[in-house]
Amino acid sequence: MSELITVKQLADKLGVPKSKVSYQSRKLDDSLILQQNGTNYLTERAQLLITQAIHDLMNPPTAEDVEKSC
């Protein structure tokens, strides 16, 4: 079975505020978030998508990166 973790646990793992993870989780499809006893749990797919989104926000492409992609 896949590992489910809370928004707070993912925020702690990534070293970012819980609000950043919570904001990104609201952009995801409801099927990627499970709610049990009033607590939201993120599936592994949700964790991956949120991690990628936060990484992209914290590491925007440089001018050199843009030149390479053209």
Residue frames as a rotation matrix with the C-alpha (Angstrom) as fourth column:
MET 1
0.577 0.817 0.000 0.00
0.817 -0.577 0.000 0.00
0.000 0.000 -1.000 0.00
SER 2
0.015 -0.572 0.820 1.19
0.482 -0.715 -0.507 3.48
0.876 0.403 0.264 -0.75
GLU 3
-0.515 -0.302 -0.802 2.41
0.855 -0.237 -0.460 5.73
-0.051 -0.923 0.381 2.02
LEU 4
0.389 0.692 0.608 -0.02
0.572 -0.699 0.429 8.47
0.722 0.181 -0.668 2.97
ILE 5
-0.577 -0.537 -0.616 1.23
0.816 -0.398 -0.418 11.54
-0.021 -0.744 0.668 4.80
THR 6
0.480 0.759 -0.439 -0.40
0.762 -0.609 -0.220 14.75
-0.434 -0.229 -0.871 5.93
VAL 7
0.744 -0.155 0.650 0.17
0.313 -0.778 -0.544 18.22
0.590 0.609 -0.530 4.52
LYS 8
0.825 -0.426 0.371 2.11
-0.561 -0.540 0.628 19.11
-0.067 -0.726 -0.684 7.68
GLN 9
0.524 -0.649 0.552 4.36
0.190 0.721 0.667 16.06
-0.831 -0.245 0.500 7.35
LEU 10
0.461 -0.349 0.816 5.18
0.885 0.104 -0.455 16.91
0.074 0.931 0.357 3.73
ALA 11
0.835 -0.142 0.531 5.85
-0.085 -0.988 -0.130 20.54
0.543 0.063 -0.837 4.65
ASP 12
0.726 -0.587 0.358 8.26
-0.450 -0.013 0.893 19.42
-0.519 -0.810 -0.274 7.38
LYS 13
0.454 -0.535 0.713 9.95
0.598 0.776 0.202 17.01
-0.661 0.334 0.672 4.97
LEU 14
0.419 -0.230 0.878 10.43
0.817 -0.325 -0.475 19.76
0.395 0.917 0.052 2.37
GLY 15
-0.437 -0.597 -0.673 11.36
0.850 -0.518 -0.093 22.44
-0.293 -0.613 0.734 4.91
VAL 16
-0.785 0.278 0.554 8.64
0.113 -0.815 0.569 24.84
0.609 0.509 0.608 3.76
PRO 17
-0.755 0.575 0.315 5.65
-0.585 -0.375 -0.719 26.40
-0.295 -0.727 0.619 5.52
LYS 18
-0.603 0.621 0.500 2.52
0.440 0.782 -0.441 24.27
-0.665 -0.046 -0.745 5.73
SER 19
0.259 0.757 -0.600 0.63
-0.131 -0.588 -0.799 26.99
-0.957 0.285 -0.053 3.85
LYS 20
-0.324 -0.449 -0.833 2.77
-0.885 -0.167 0.434 26.42
-0.334 0.878 -0.343 0.72
VAL 21
-0.998 -0.031 0.061 1.95
-0.015 0.966 0.256 22.72
-0.067 0.255 -0.965 0.65
SER 22
-0.330 0.944 -0.027 -1.69
0.449 0.132 -0.884 23.39
-0.830 -0.304 -0.467 1.47
TYR 23
0.106 0.321 -0.941 -1.96
-0.585 -0.745 -0.320 25.90
-0.804 0.584 0.109 -1.40
GLN 24
-0.639 -0.422 -0.644 -0.43
-0.769 0.350 0.535 23.44
0.000 0.837 -0.548 -3.87
SER 25
-0.916 0.313 0.251 -2.69
0.250 0.935 -0.252 20.64
-0.313 -0.168 -0.935 -2.63
ARG 26
-0.063 0.946 -0.318 -5.79
0.019 -0.317 -0.948 22.72
-0.998 -0.066 0.002 -3.39
LYS 27
-0.113 -0.059 -0.992 -4.74
-0.919 -0.372 0.127 22.77
-0.377 0.926 -0.012 -7.06
LEU 28
-0.932 -0.355 -0.070 -4.81
-0.358 0.878 0.318 18.96
-0.051 0.322 -0.945 -7.26
ASP 29
-0.221 0.845 -0.487 -7.64
-0.405 0.375 0.834 16.65
0.887 0.381 0.260 -8.21
ASP 30
0.236 0.422 0.875 -9.68
-0.964 -0.016 0.267 15.51
0.127 -0.906 0.403 -5.22
SER 31
0.921 0.147 -0.360 -8.85
-0.159 0.987 -0.001 11.87
0.356 0.059 0.933 -6.00
LEU 32
0.074 -0.982 -0.171 -5.23
0.190 0.183 -0.965 12.53
0.979 0.039 0.200 -4.95
ILE 33
-0.718 -0.238 0.654 -6.23
-0.528 -0.426 -0.735 13.59
0.454 -0.873 0.180 -1.44
LEU 34
-0.190 0.626 -0.756 -7.89
0.443 0.742 0.503 11.27
0.876 -0.240 -0.419 1.04
GLN 35
-0.330 0.148 0.932 -9.81
-0.704 -0.697 -0.139 12.59
0.629 -0.702 0.335 4.01
GLN 36
-0.045 0.260 -0.965 -10.05
0.472 0.857 0.209 10.51
0.881 -0.446 -0.161 7.16
ASN 37
0.252 0.247 -0.936 -11.45
0.968 -0.069 0.242 11.78
-0.004 -0.966 -0.257 10.45
GLY 38
0.945 0.237 -0.225 -11.11
0.240 -0.971 -0.015 15.39
-0.222 -0.040 -0.974 9.28
THR 39
0.138 -0.962 -0.234 -7.44
-0.242 -0.262 0.934 15.01
-0.960 -0.072 -0.269 8.31
ASN 40
0.873 0.105 -0.476 -6.29
-0.480 0.020 -0.877 15.27
-0.083 0.994 0.068 4.71
TYR 41
0.210 -0.801 0.561 -3.77
0.045 0.581 0.813 12.66
-0.977 -0.146 0.158 3.57
LEU 42
0.316 -0.220 -0.923 -1.72
-0.890 -0.405 -0.209 13.02
-0.328 0.888 -0.323 0.41
THR 43
0.937 -0.043 0.346 -1.21
0.156 0.939 -0.307 10.06
-0.312 0.342 0.887 -1.89
GLU 44
0.033 -0.992 0.123 2.26
0.576 0.119 0.808 9.37
-0.816 0.045 0.576 -3.24
ARG 45
-0.101 0.006 0.995 1.26
0.964 -0.247 0.099 10.95
0.246 0.969 0.020 -6.58
ALA 46
0.853 0.450 0.265 0.07
0.356 -0.872 0.337 14.09
0.383 -0.193 -0.903 -4.77
GLN 47
0.662 -0.678 -0.319 3.32
0.234 -0.218 0.947 14.22
-0.712 -0.702 0.014 -2.81
LEU 48
-0.223 -0.770 0.598 5.33
0.850 0.146 0.505 14.01
-0.476 0.621 0.622 -6.03
LEU 49
0.168 0.378 0.911 3.31
0.829 -0.554 0.077 16.71
0.534 0.742 -0.406 -7.80
ILE 50
0.979 0.203 -0.030 3.48
0.180 -0.779 0.600 19.08
0.098 -0.593 -0.799 -4.84
THR 51
0.388 -0.912 -0.134 7.21
0.417 0.044 0.908 18.47
-0.822 -0.408 0.398 -4.37
GLN 52
-0.267 -0.463 0.845 7.85
0.959 -0.047 0.278 19.22
-0.088 0.885 0.457 -8.05
ALA 53
0.508 0.554 0.659 5.72
0.616 -0.769 0.172 22.37
0.602 0.318 -0.732 -7.97
ILE 54
0.954 -0.183 -0.236 7.46
0.089 -0.578 0.811 23.73
-0.285 -0.795 -0.535 -4.88
HIS 55
0.060 -0.979 0.197 10.88
0.657 0.187 0.731 22.86
-0.752 0.086 0.654 -6.30
ASP 56
-0.111 -0.046 0.993 10.01
0.949 -0.302 0.092 24.73
0.295 0.952 0.078 -9.51
LEU 57
0.824 0.473 0.313 8.83
0.350 -0.858 0.376 27.76
0.446 -0.201 -0.872 -7.53
MET 58
0.820 -0.536 -0.204 11.96
0.041 -0.299 0.953 27.84
-0.572 -0.790 -0.223 -5.41
ASN 59
-0.293 -0.938 0.185 14.32
0.247 0.113 0.962 27.24
-0.924 0.328 0.199 -8.36
PRO 60
0.743 0.612 -0.272 13.05
-0.081 -0.321 -0.944 29.30
-0.665 0.723 -0.188 -11.32
PRO 61
0.525 -0.564 0.637 14.88
0.846 0.425 -0.322 28.89
-0.089 0.708 0.700 -14.62
THR 62
-0.007 -0.636 -0.772 17.84
0.235 -0.751 0.617 31.17
-0.972 -0.177 0.155 -15.22
ALA 63
0.511 0.114 -0.852 18.51
-0.682 -0.549 -0.483 33.09
-0.523 0.828 -0.203 -18.44
GLU 64
-0.560 -0.793 -0.238 21.10
-0.802 0.447 0.396 30.43
-0.208 0.413 -0.887 -19.28
ASP 65
-0.615 0.422 0.666 18.49
0.181 0.898 -0.401 27.67
-0.768 -0.126 -0.628 -18.89
VAL 66
0.467 0.846 -0.257 16.13
-0.022 -0.279 -0.960 29.54
-0.884 0.454 -0.112 -21.21
GLU 67
0.156 -0.504 -0.850 18.85
-0.938 -0.346 0.033 29.98
-0.311 0.792 -0.526 -23.85
LYS 68
-0.815 -0.509 0.276 19.62
-0.436 0.853 0.288 26.24
-0.382 0.114 -0.917 -23.75
SER 69
-0.294 0.788 0.541 15.98
0.335 0.615 -0.714 25.34
-0.895 -0.029 -0.444 -24.33
CYS 70
0.508 0.505 -0.698 15.70
-0.400 -0.579 -0.710 27.50
-0.763 0.640 -0.092 -27.48
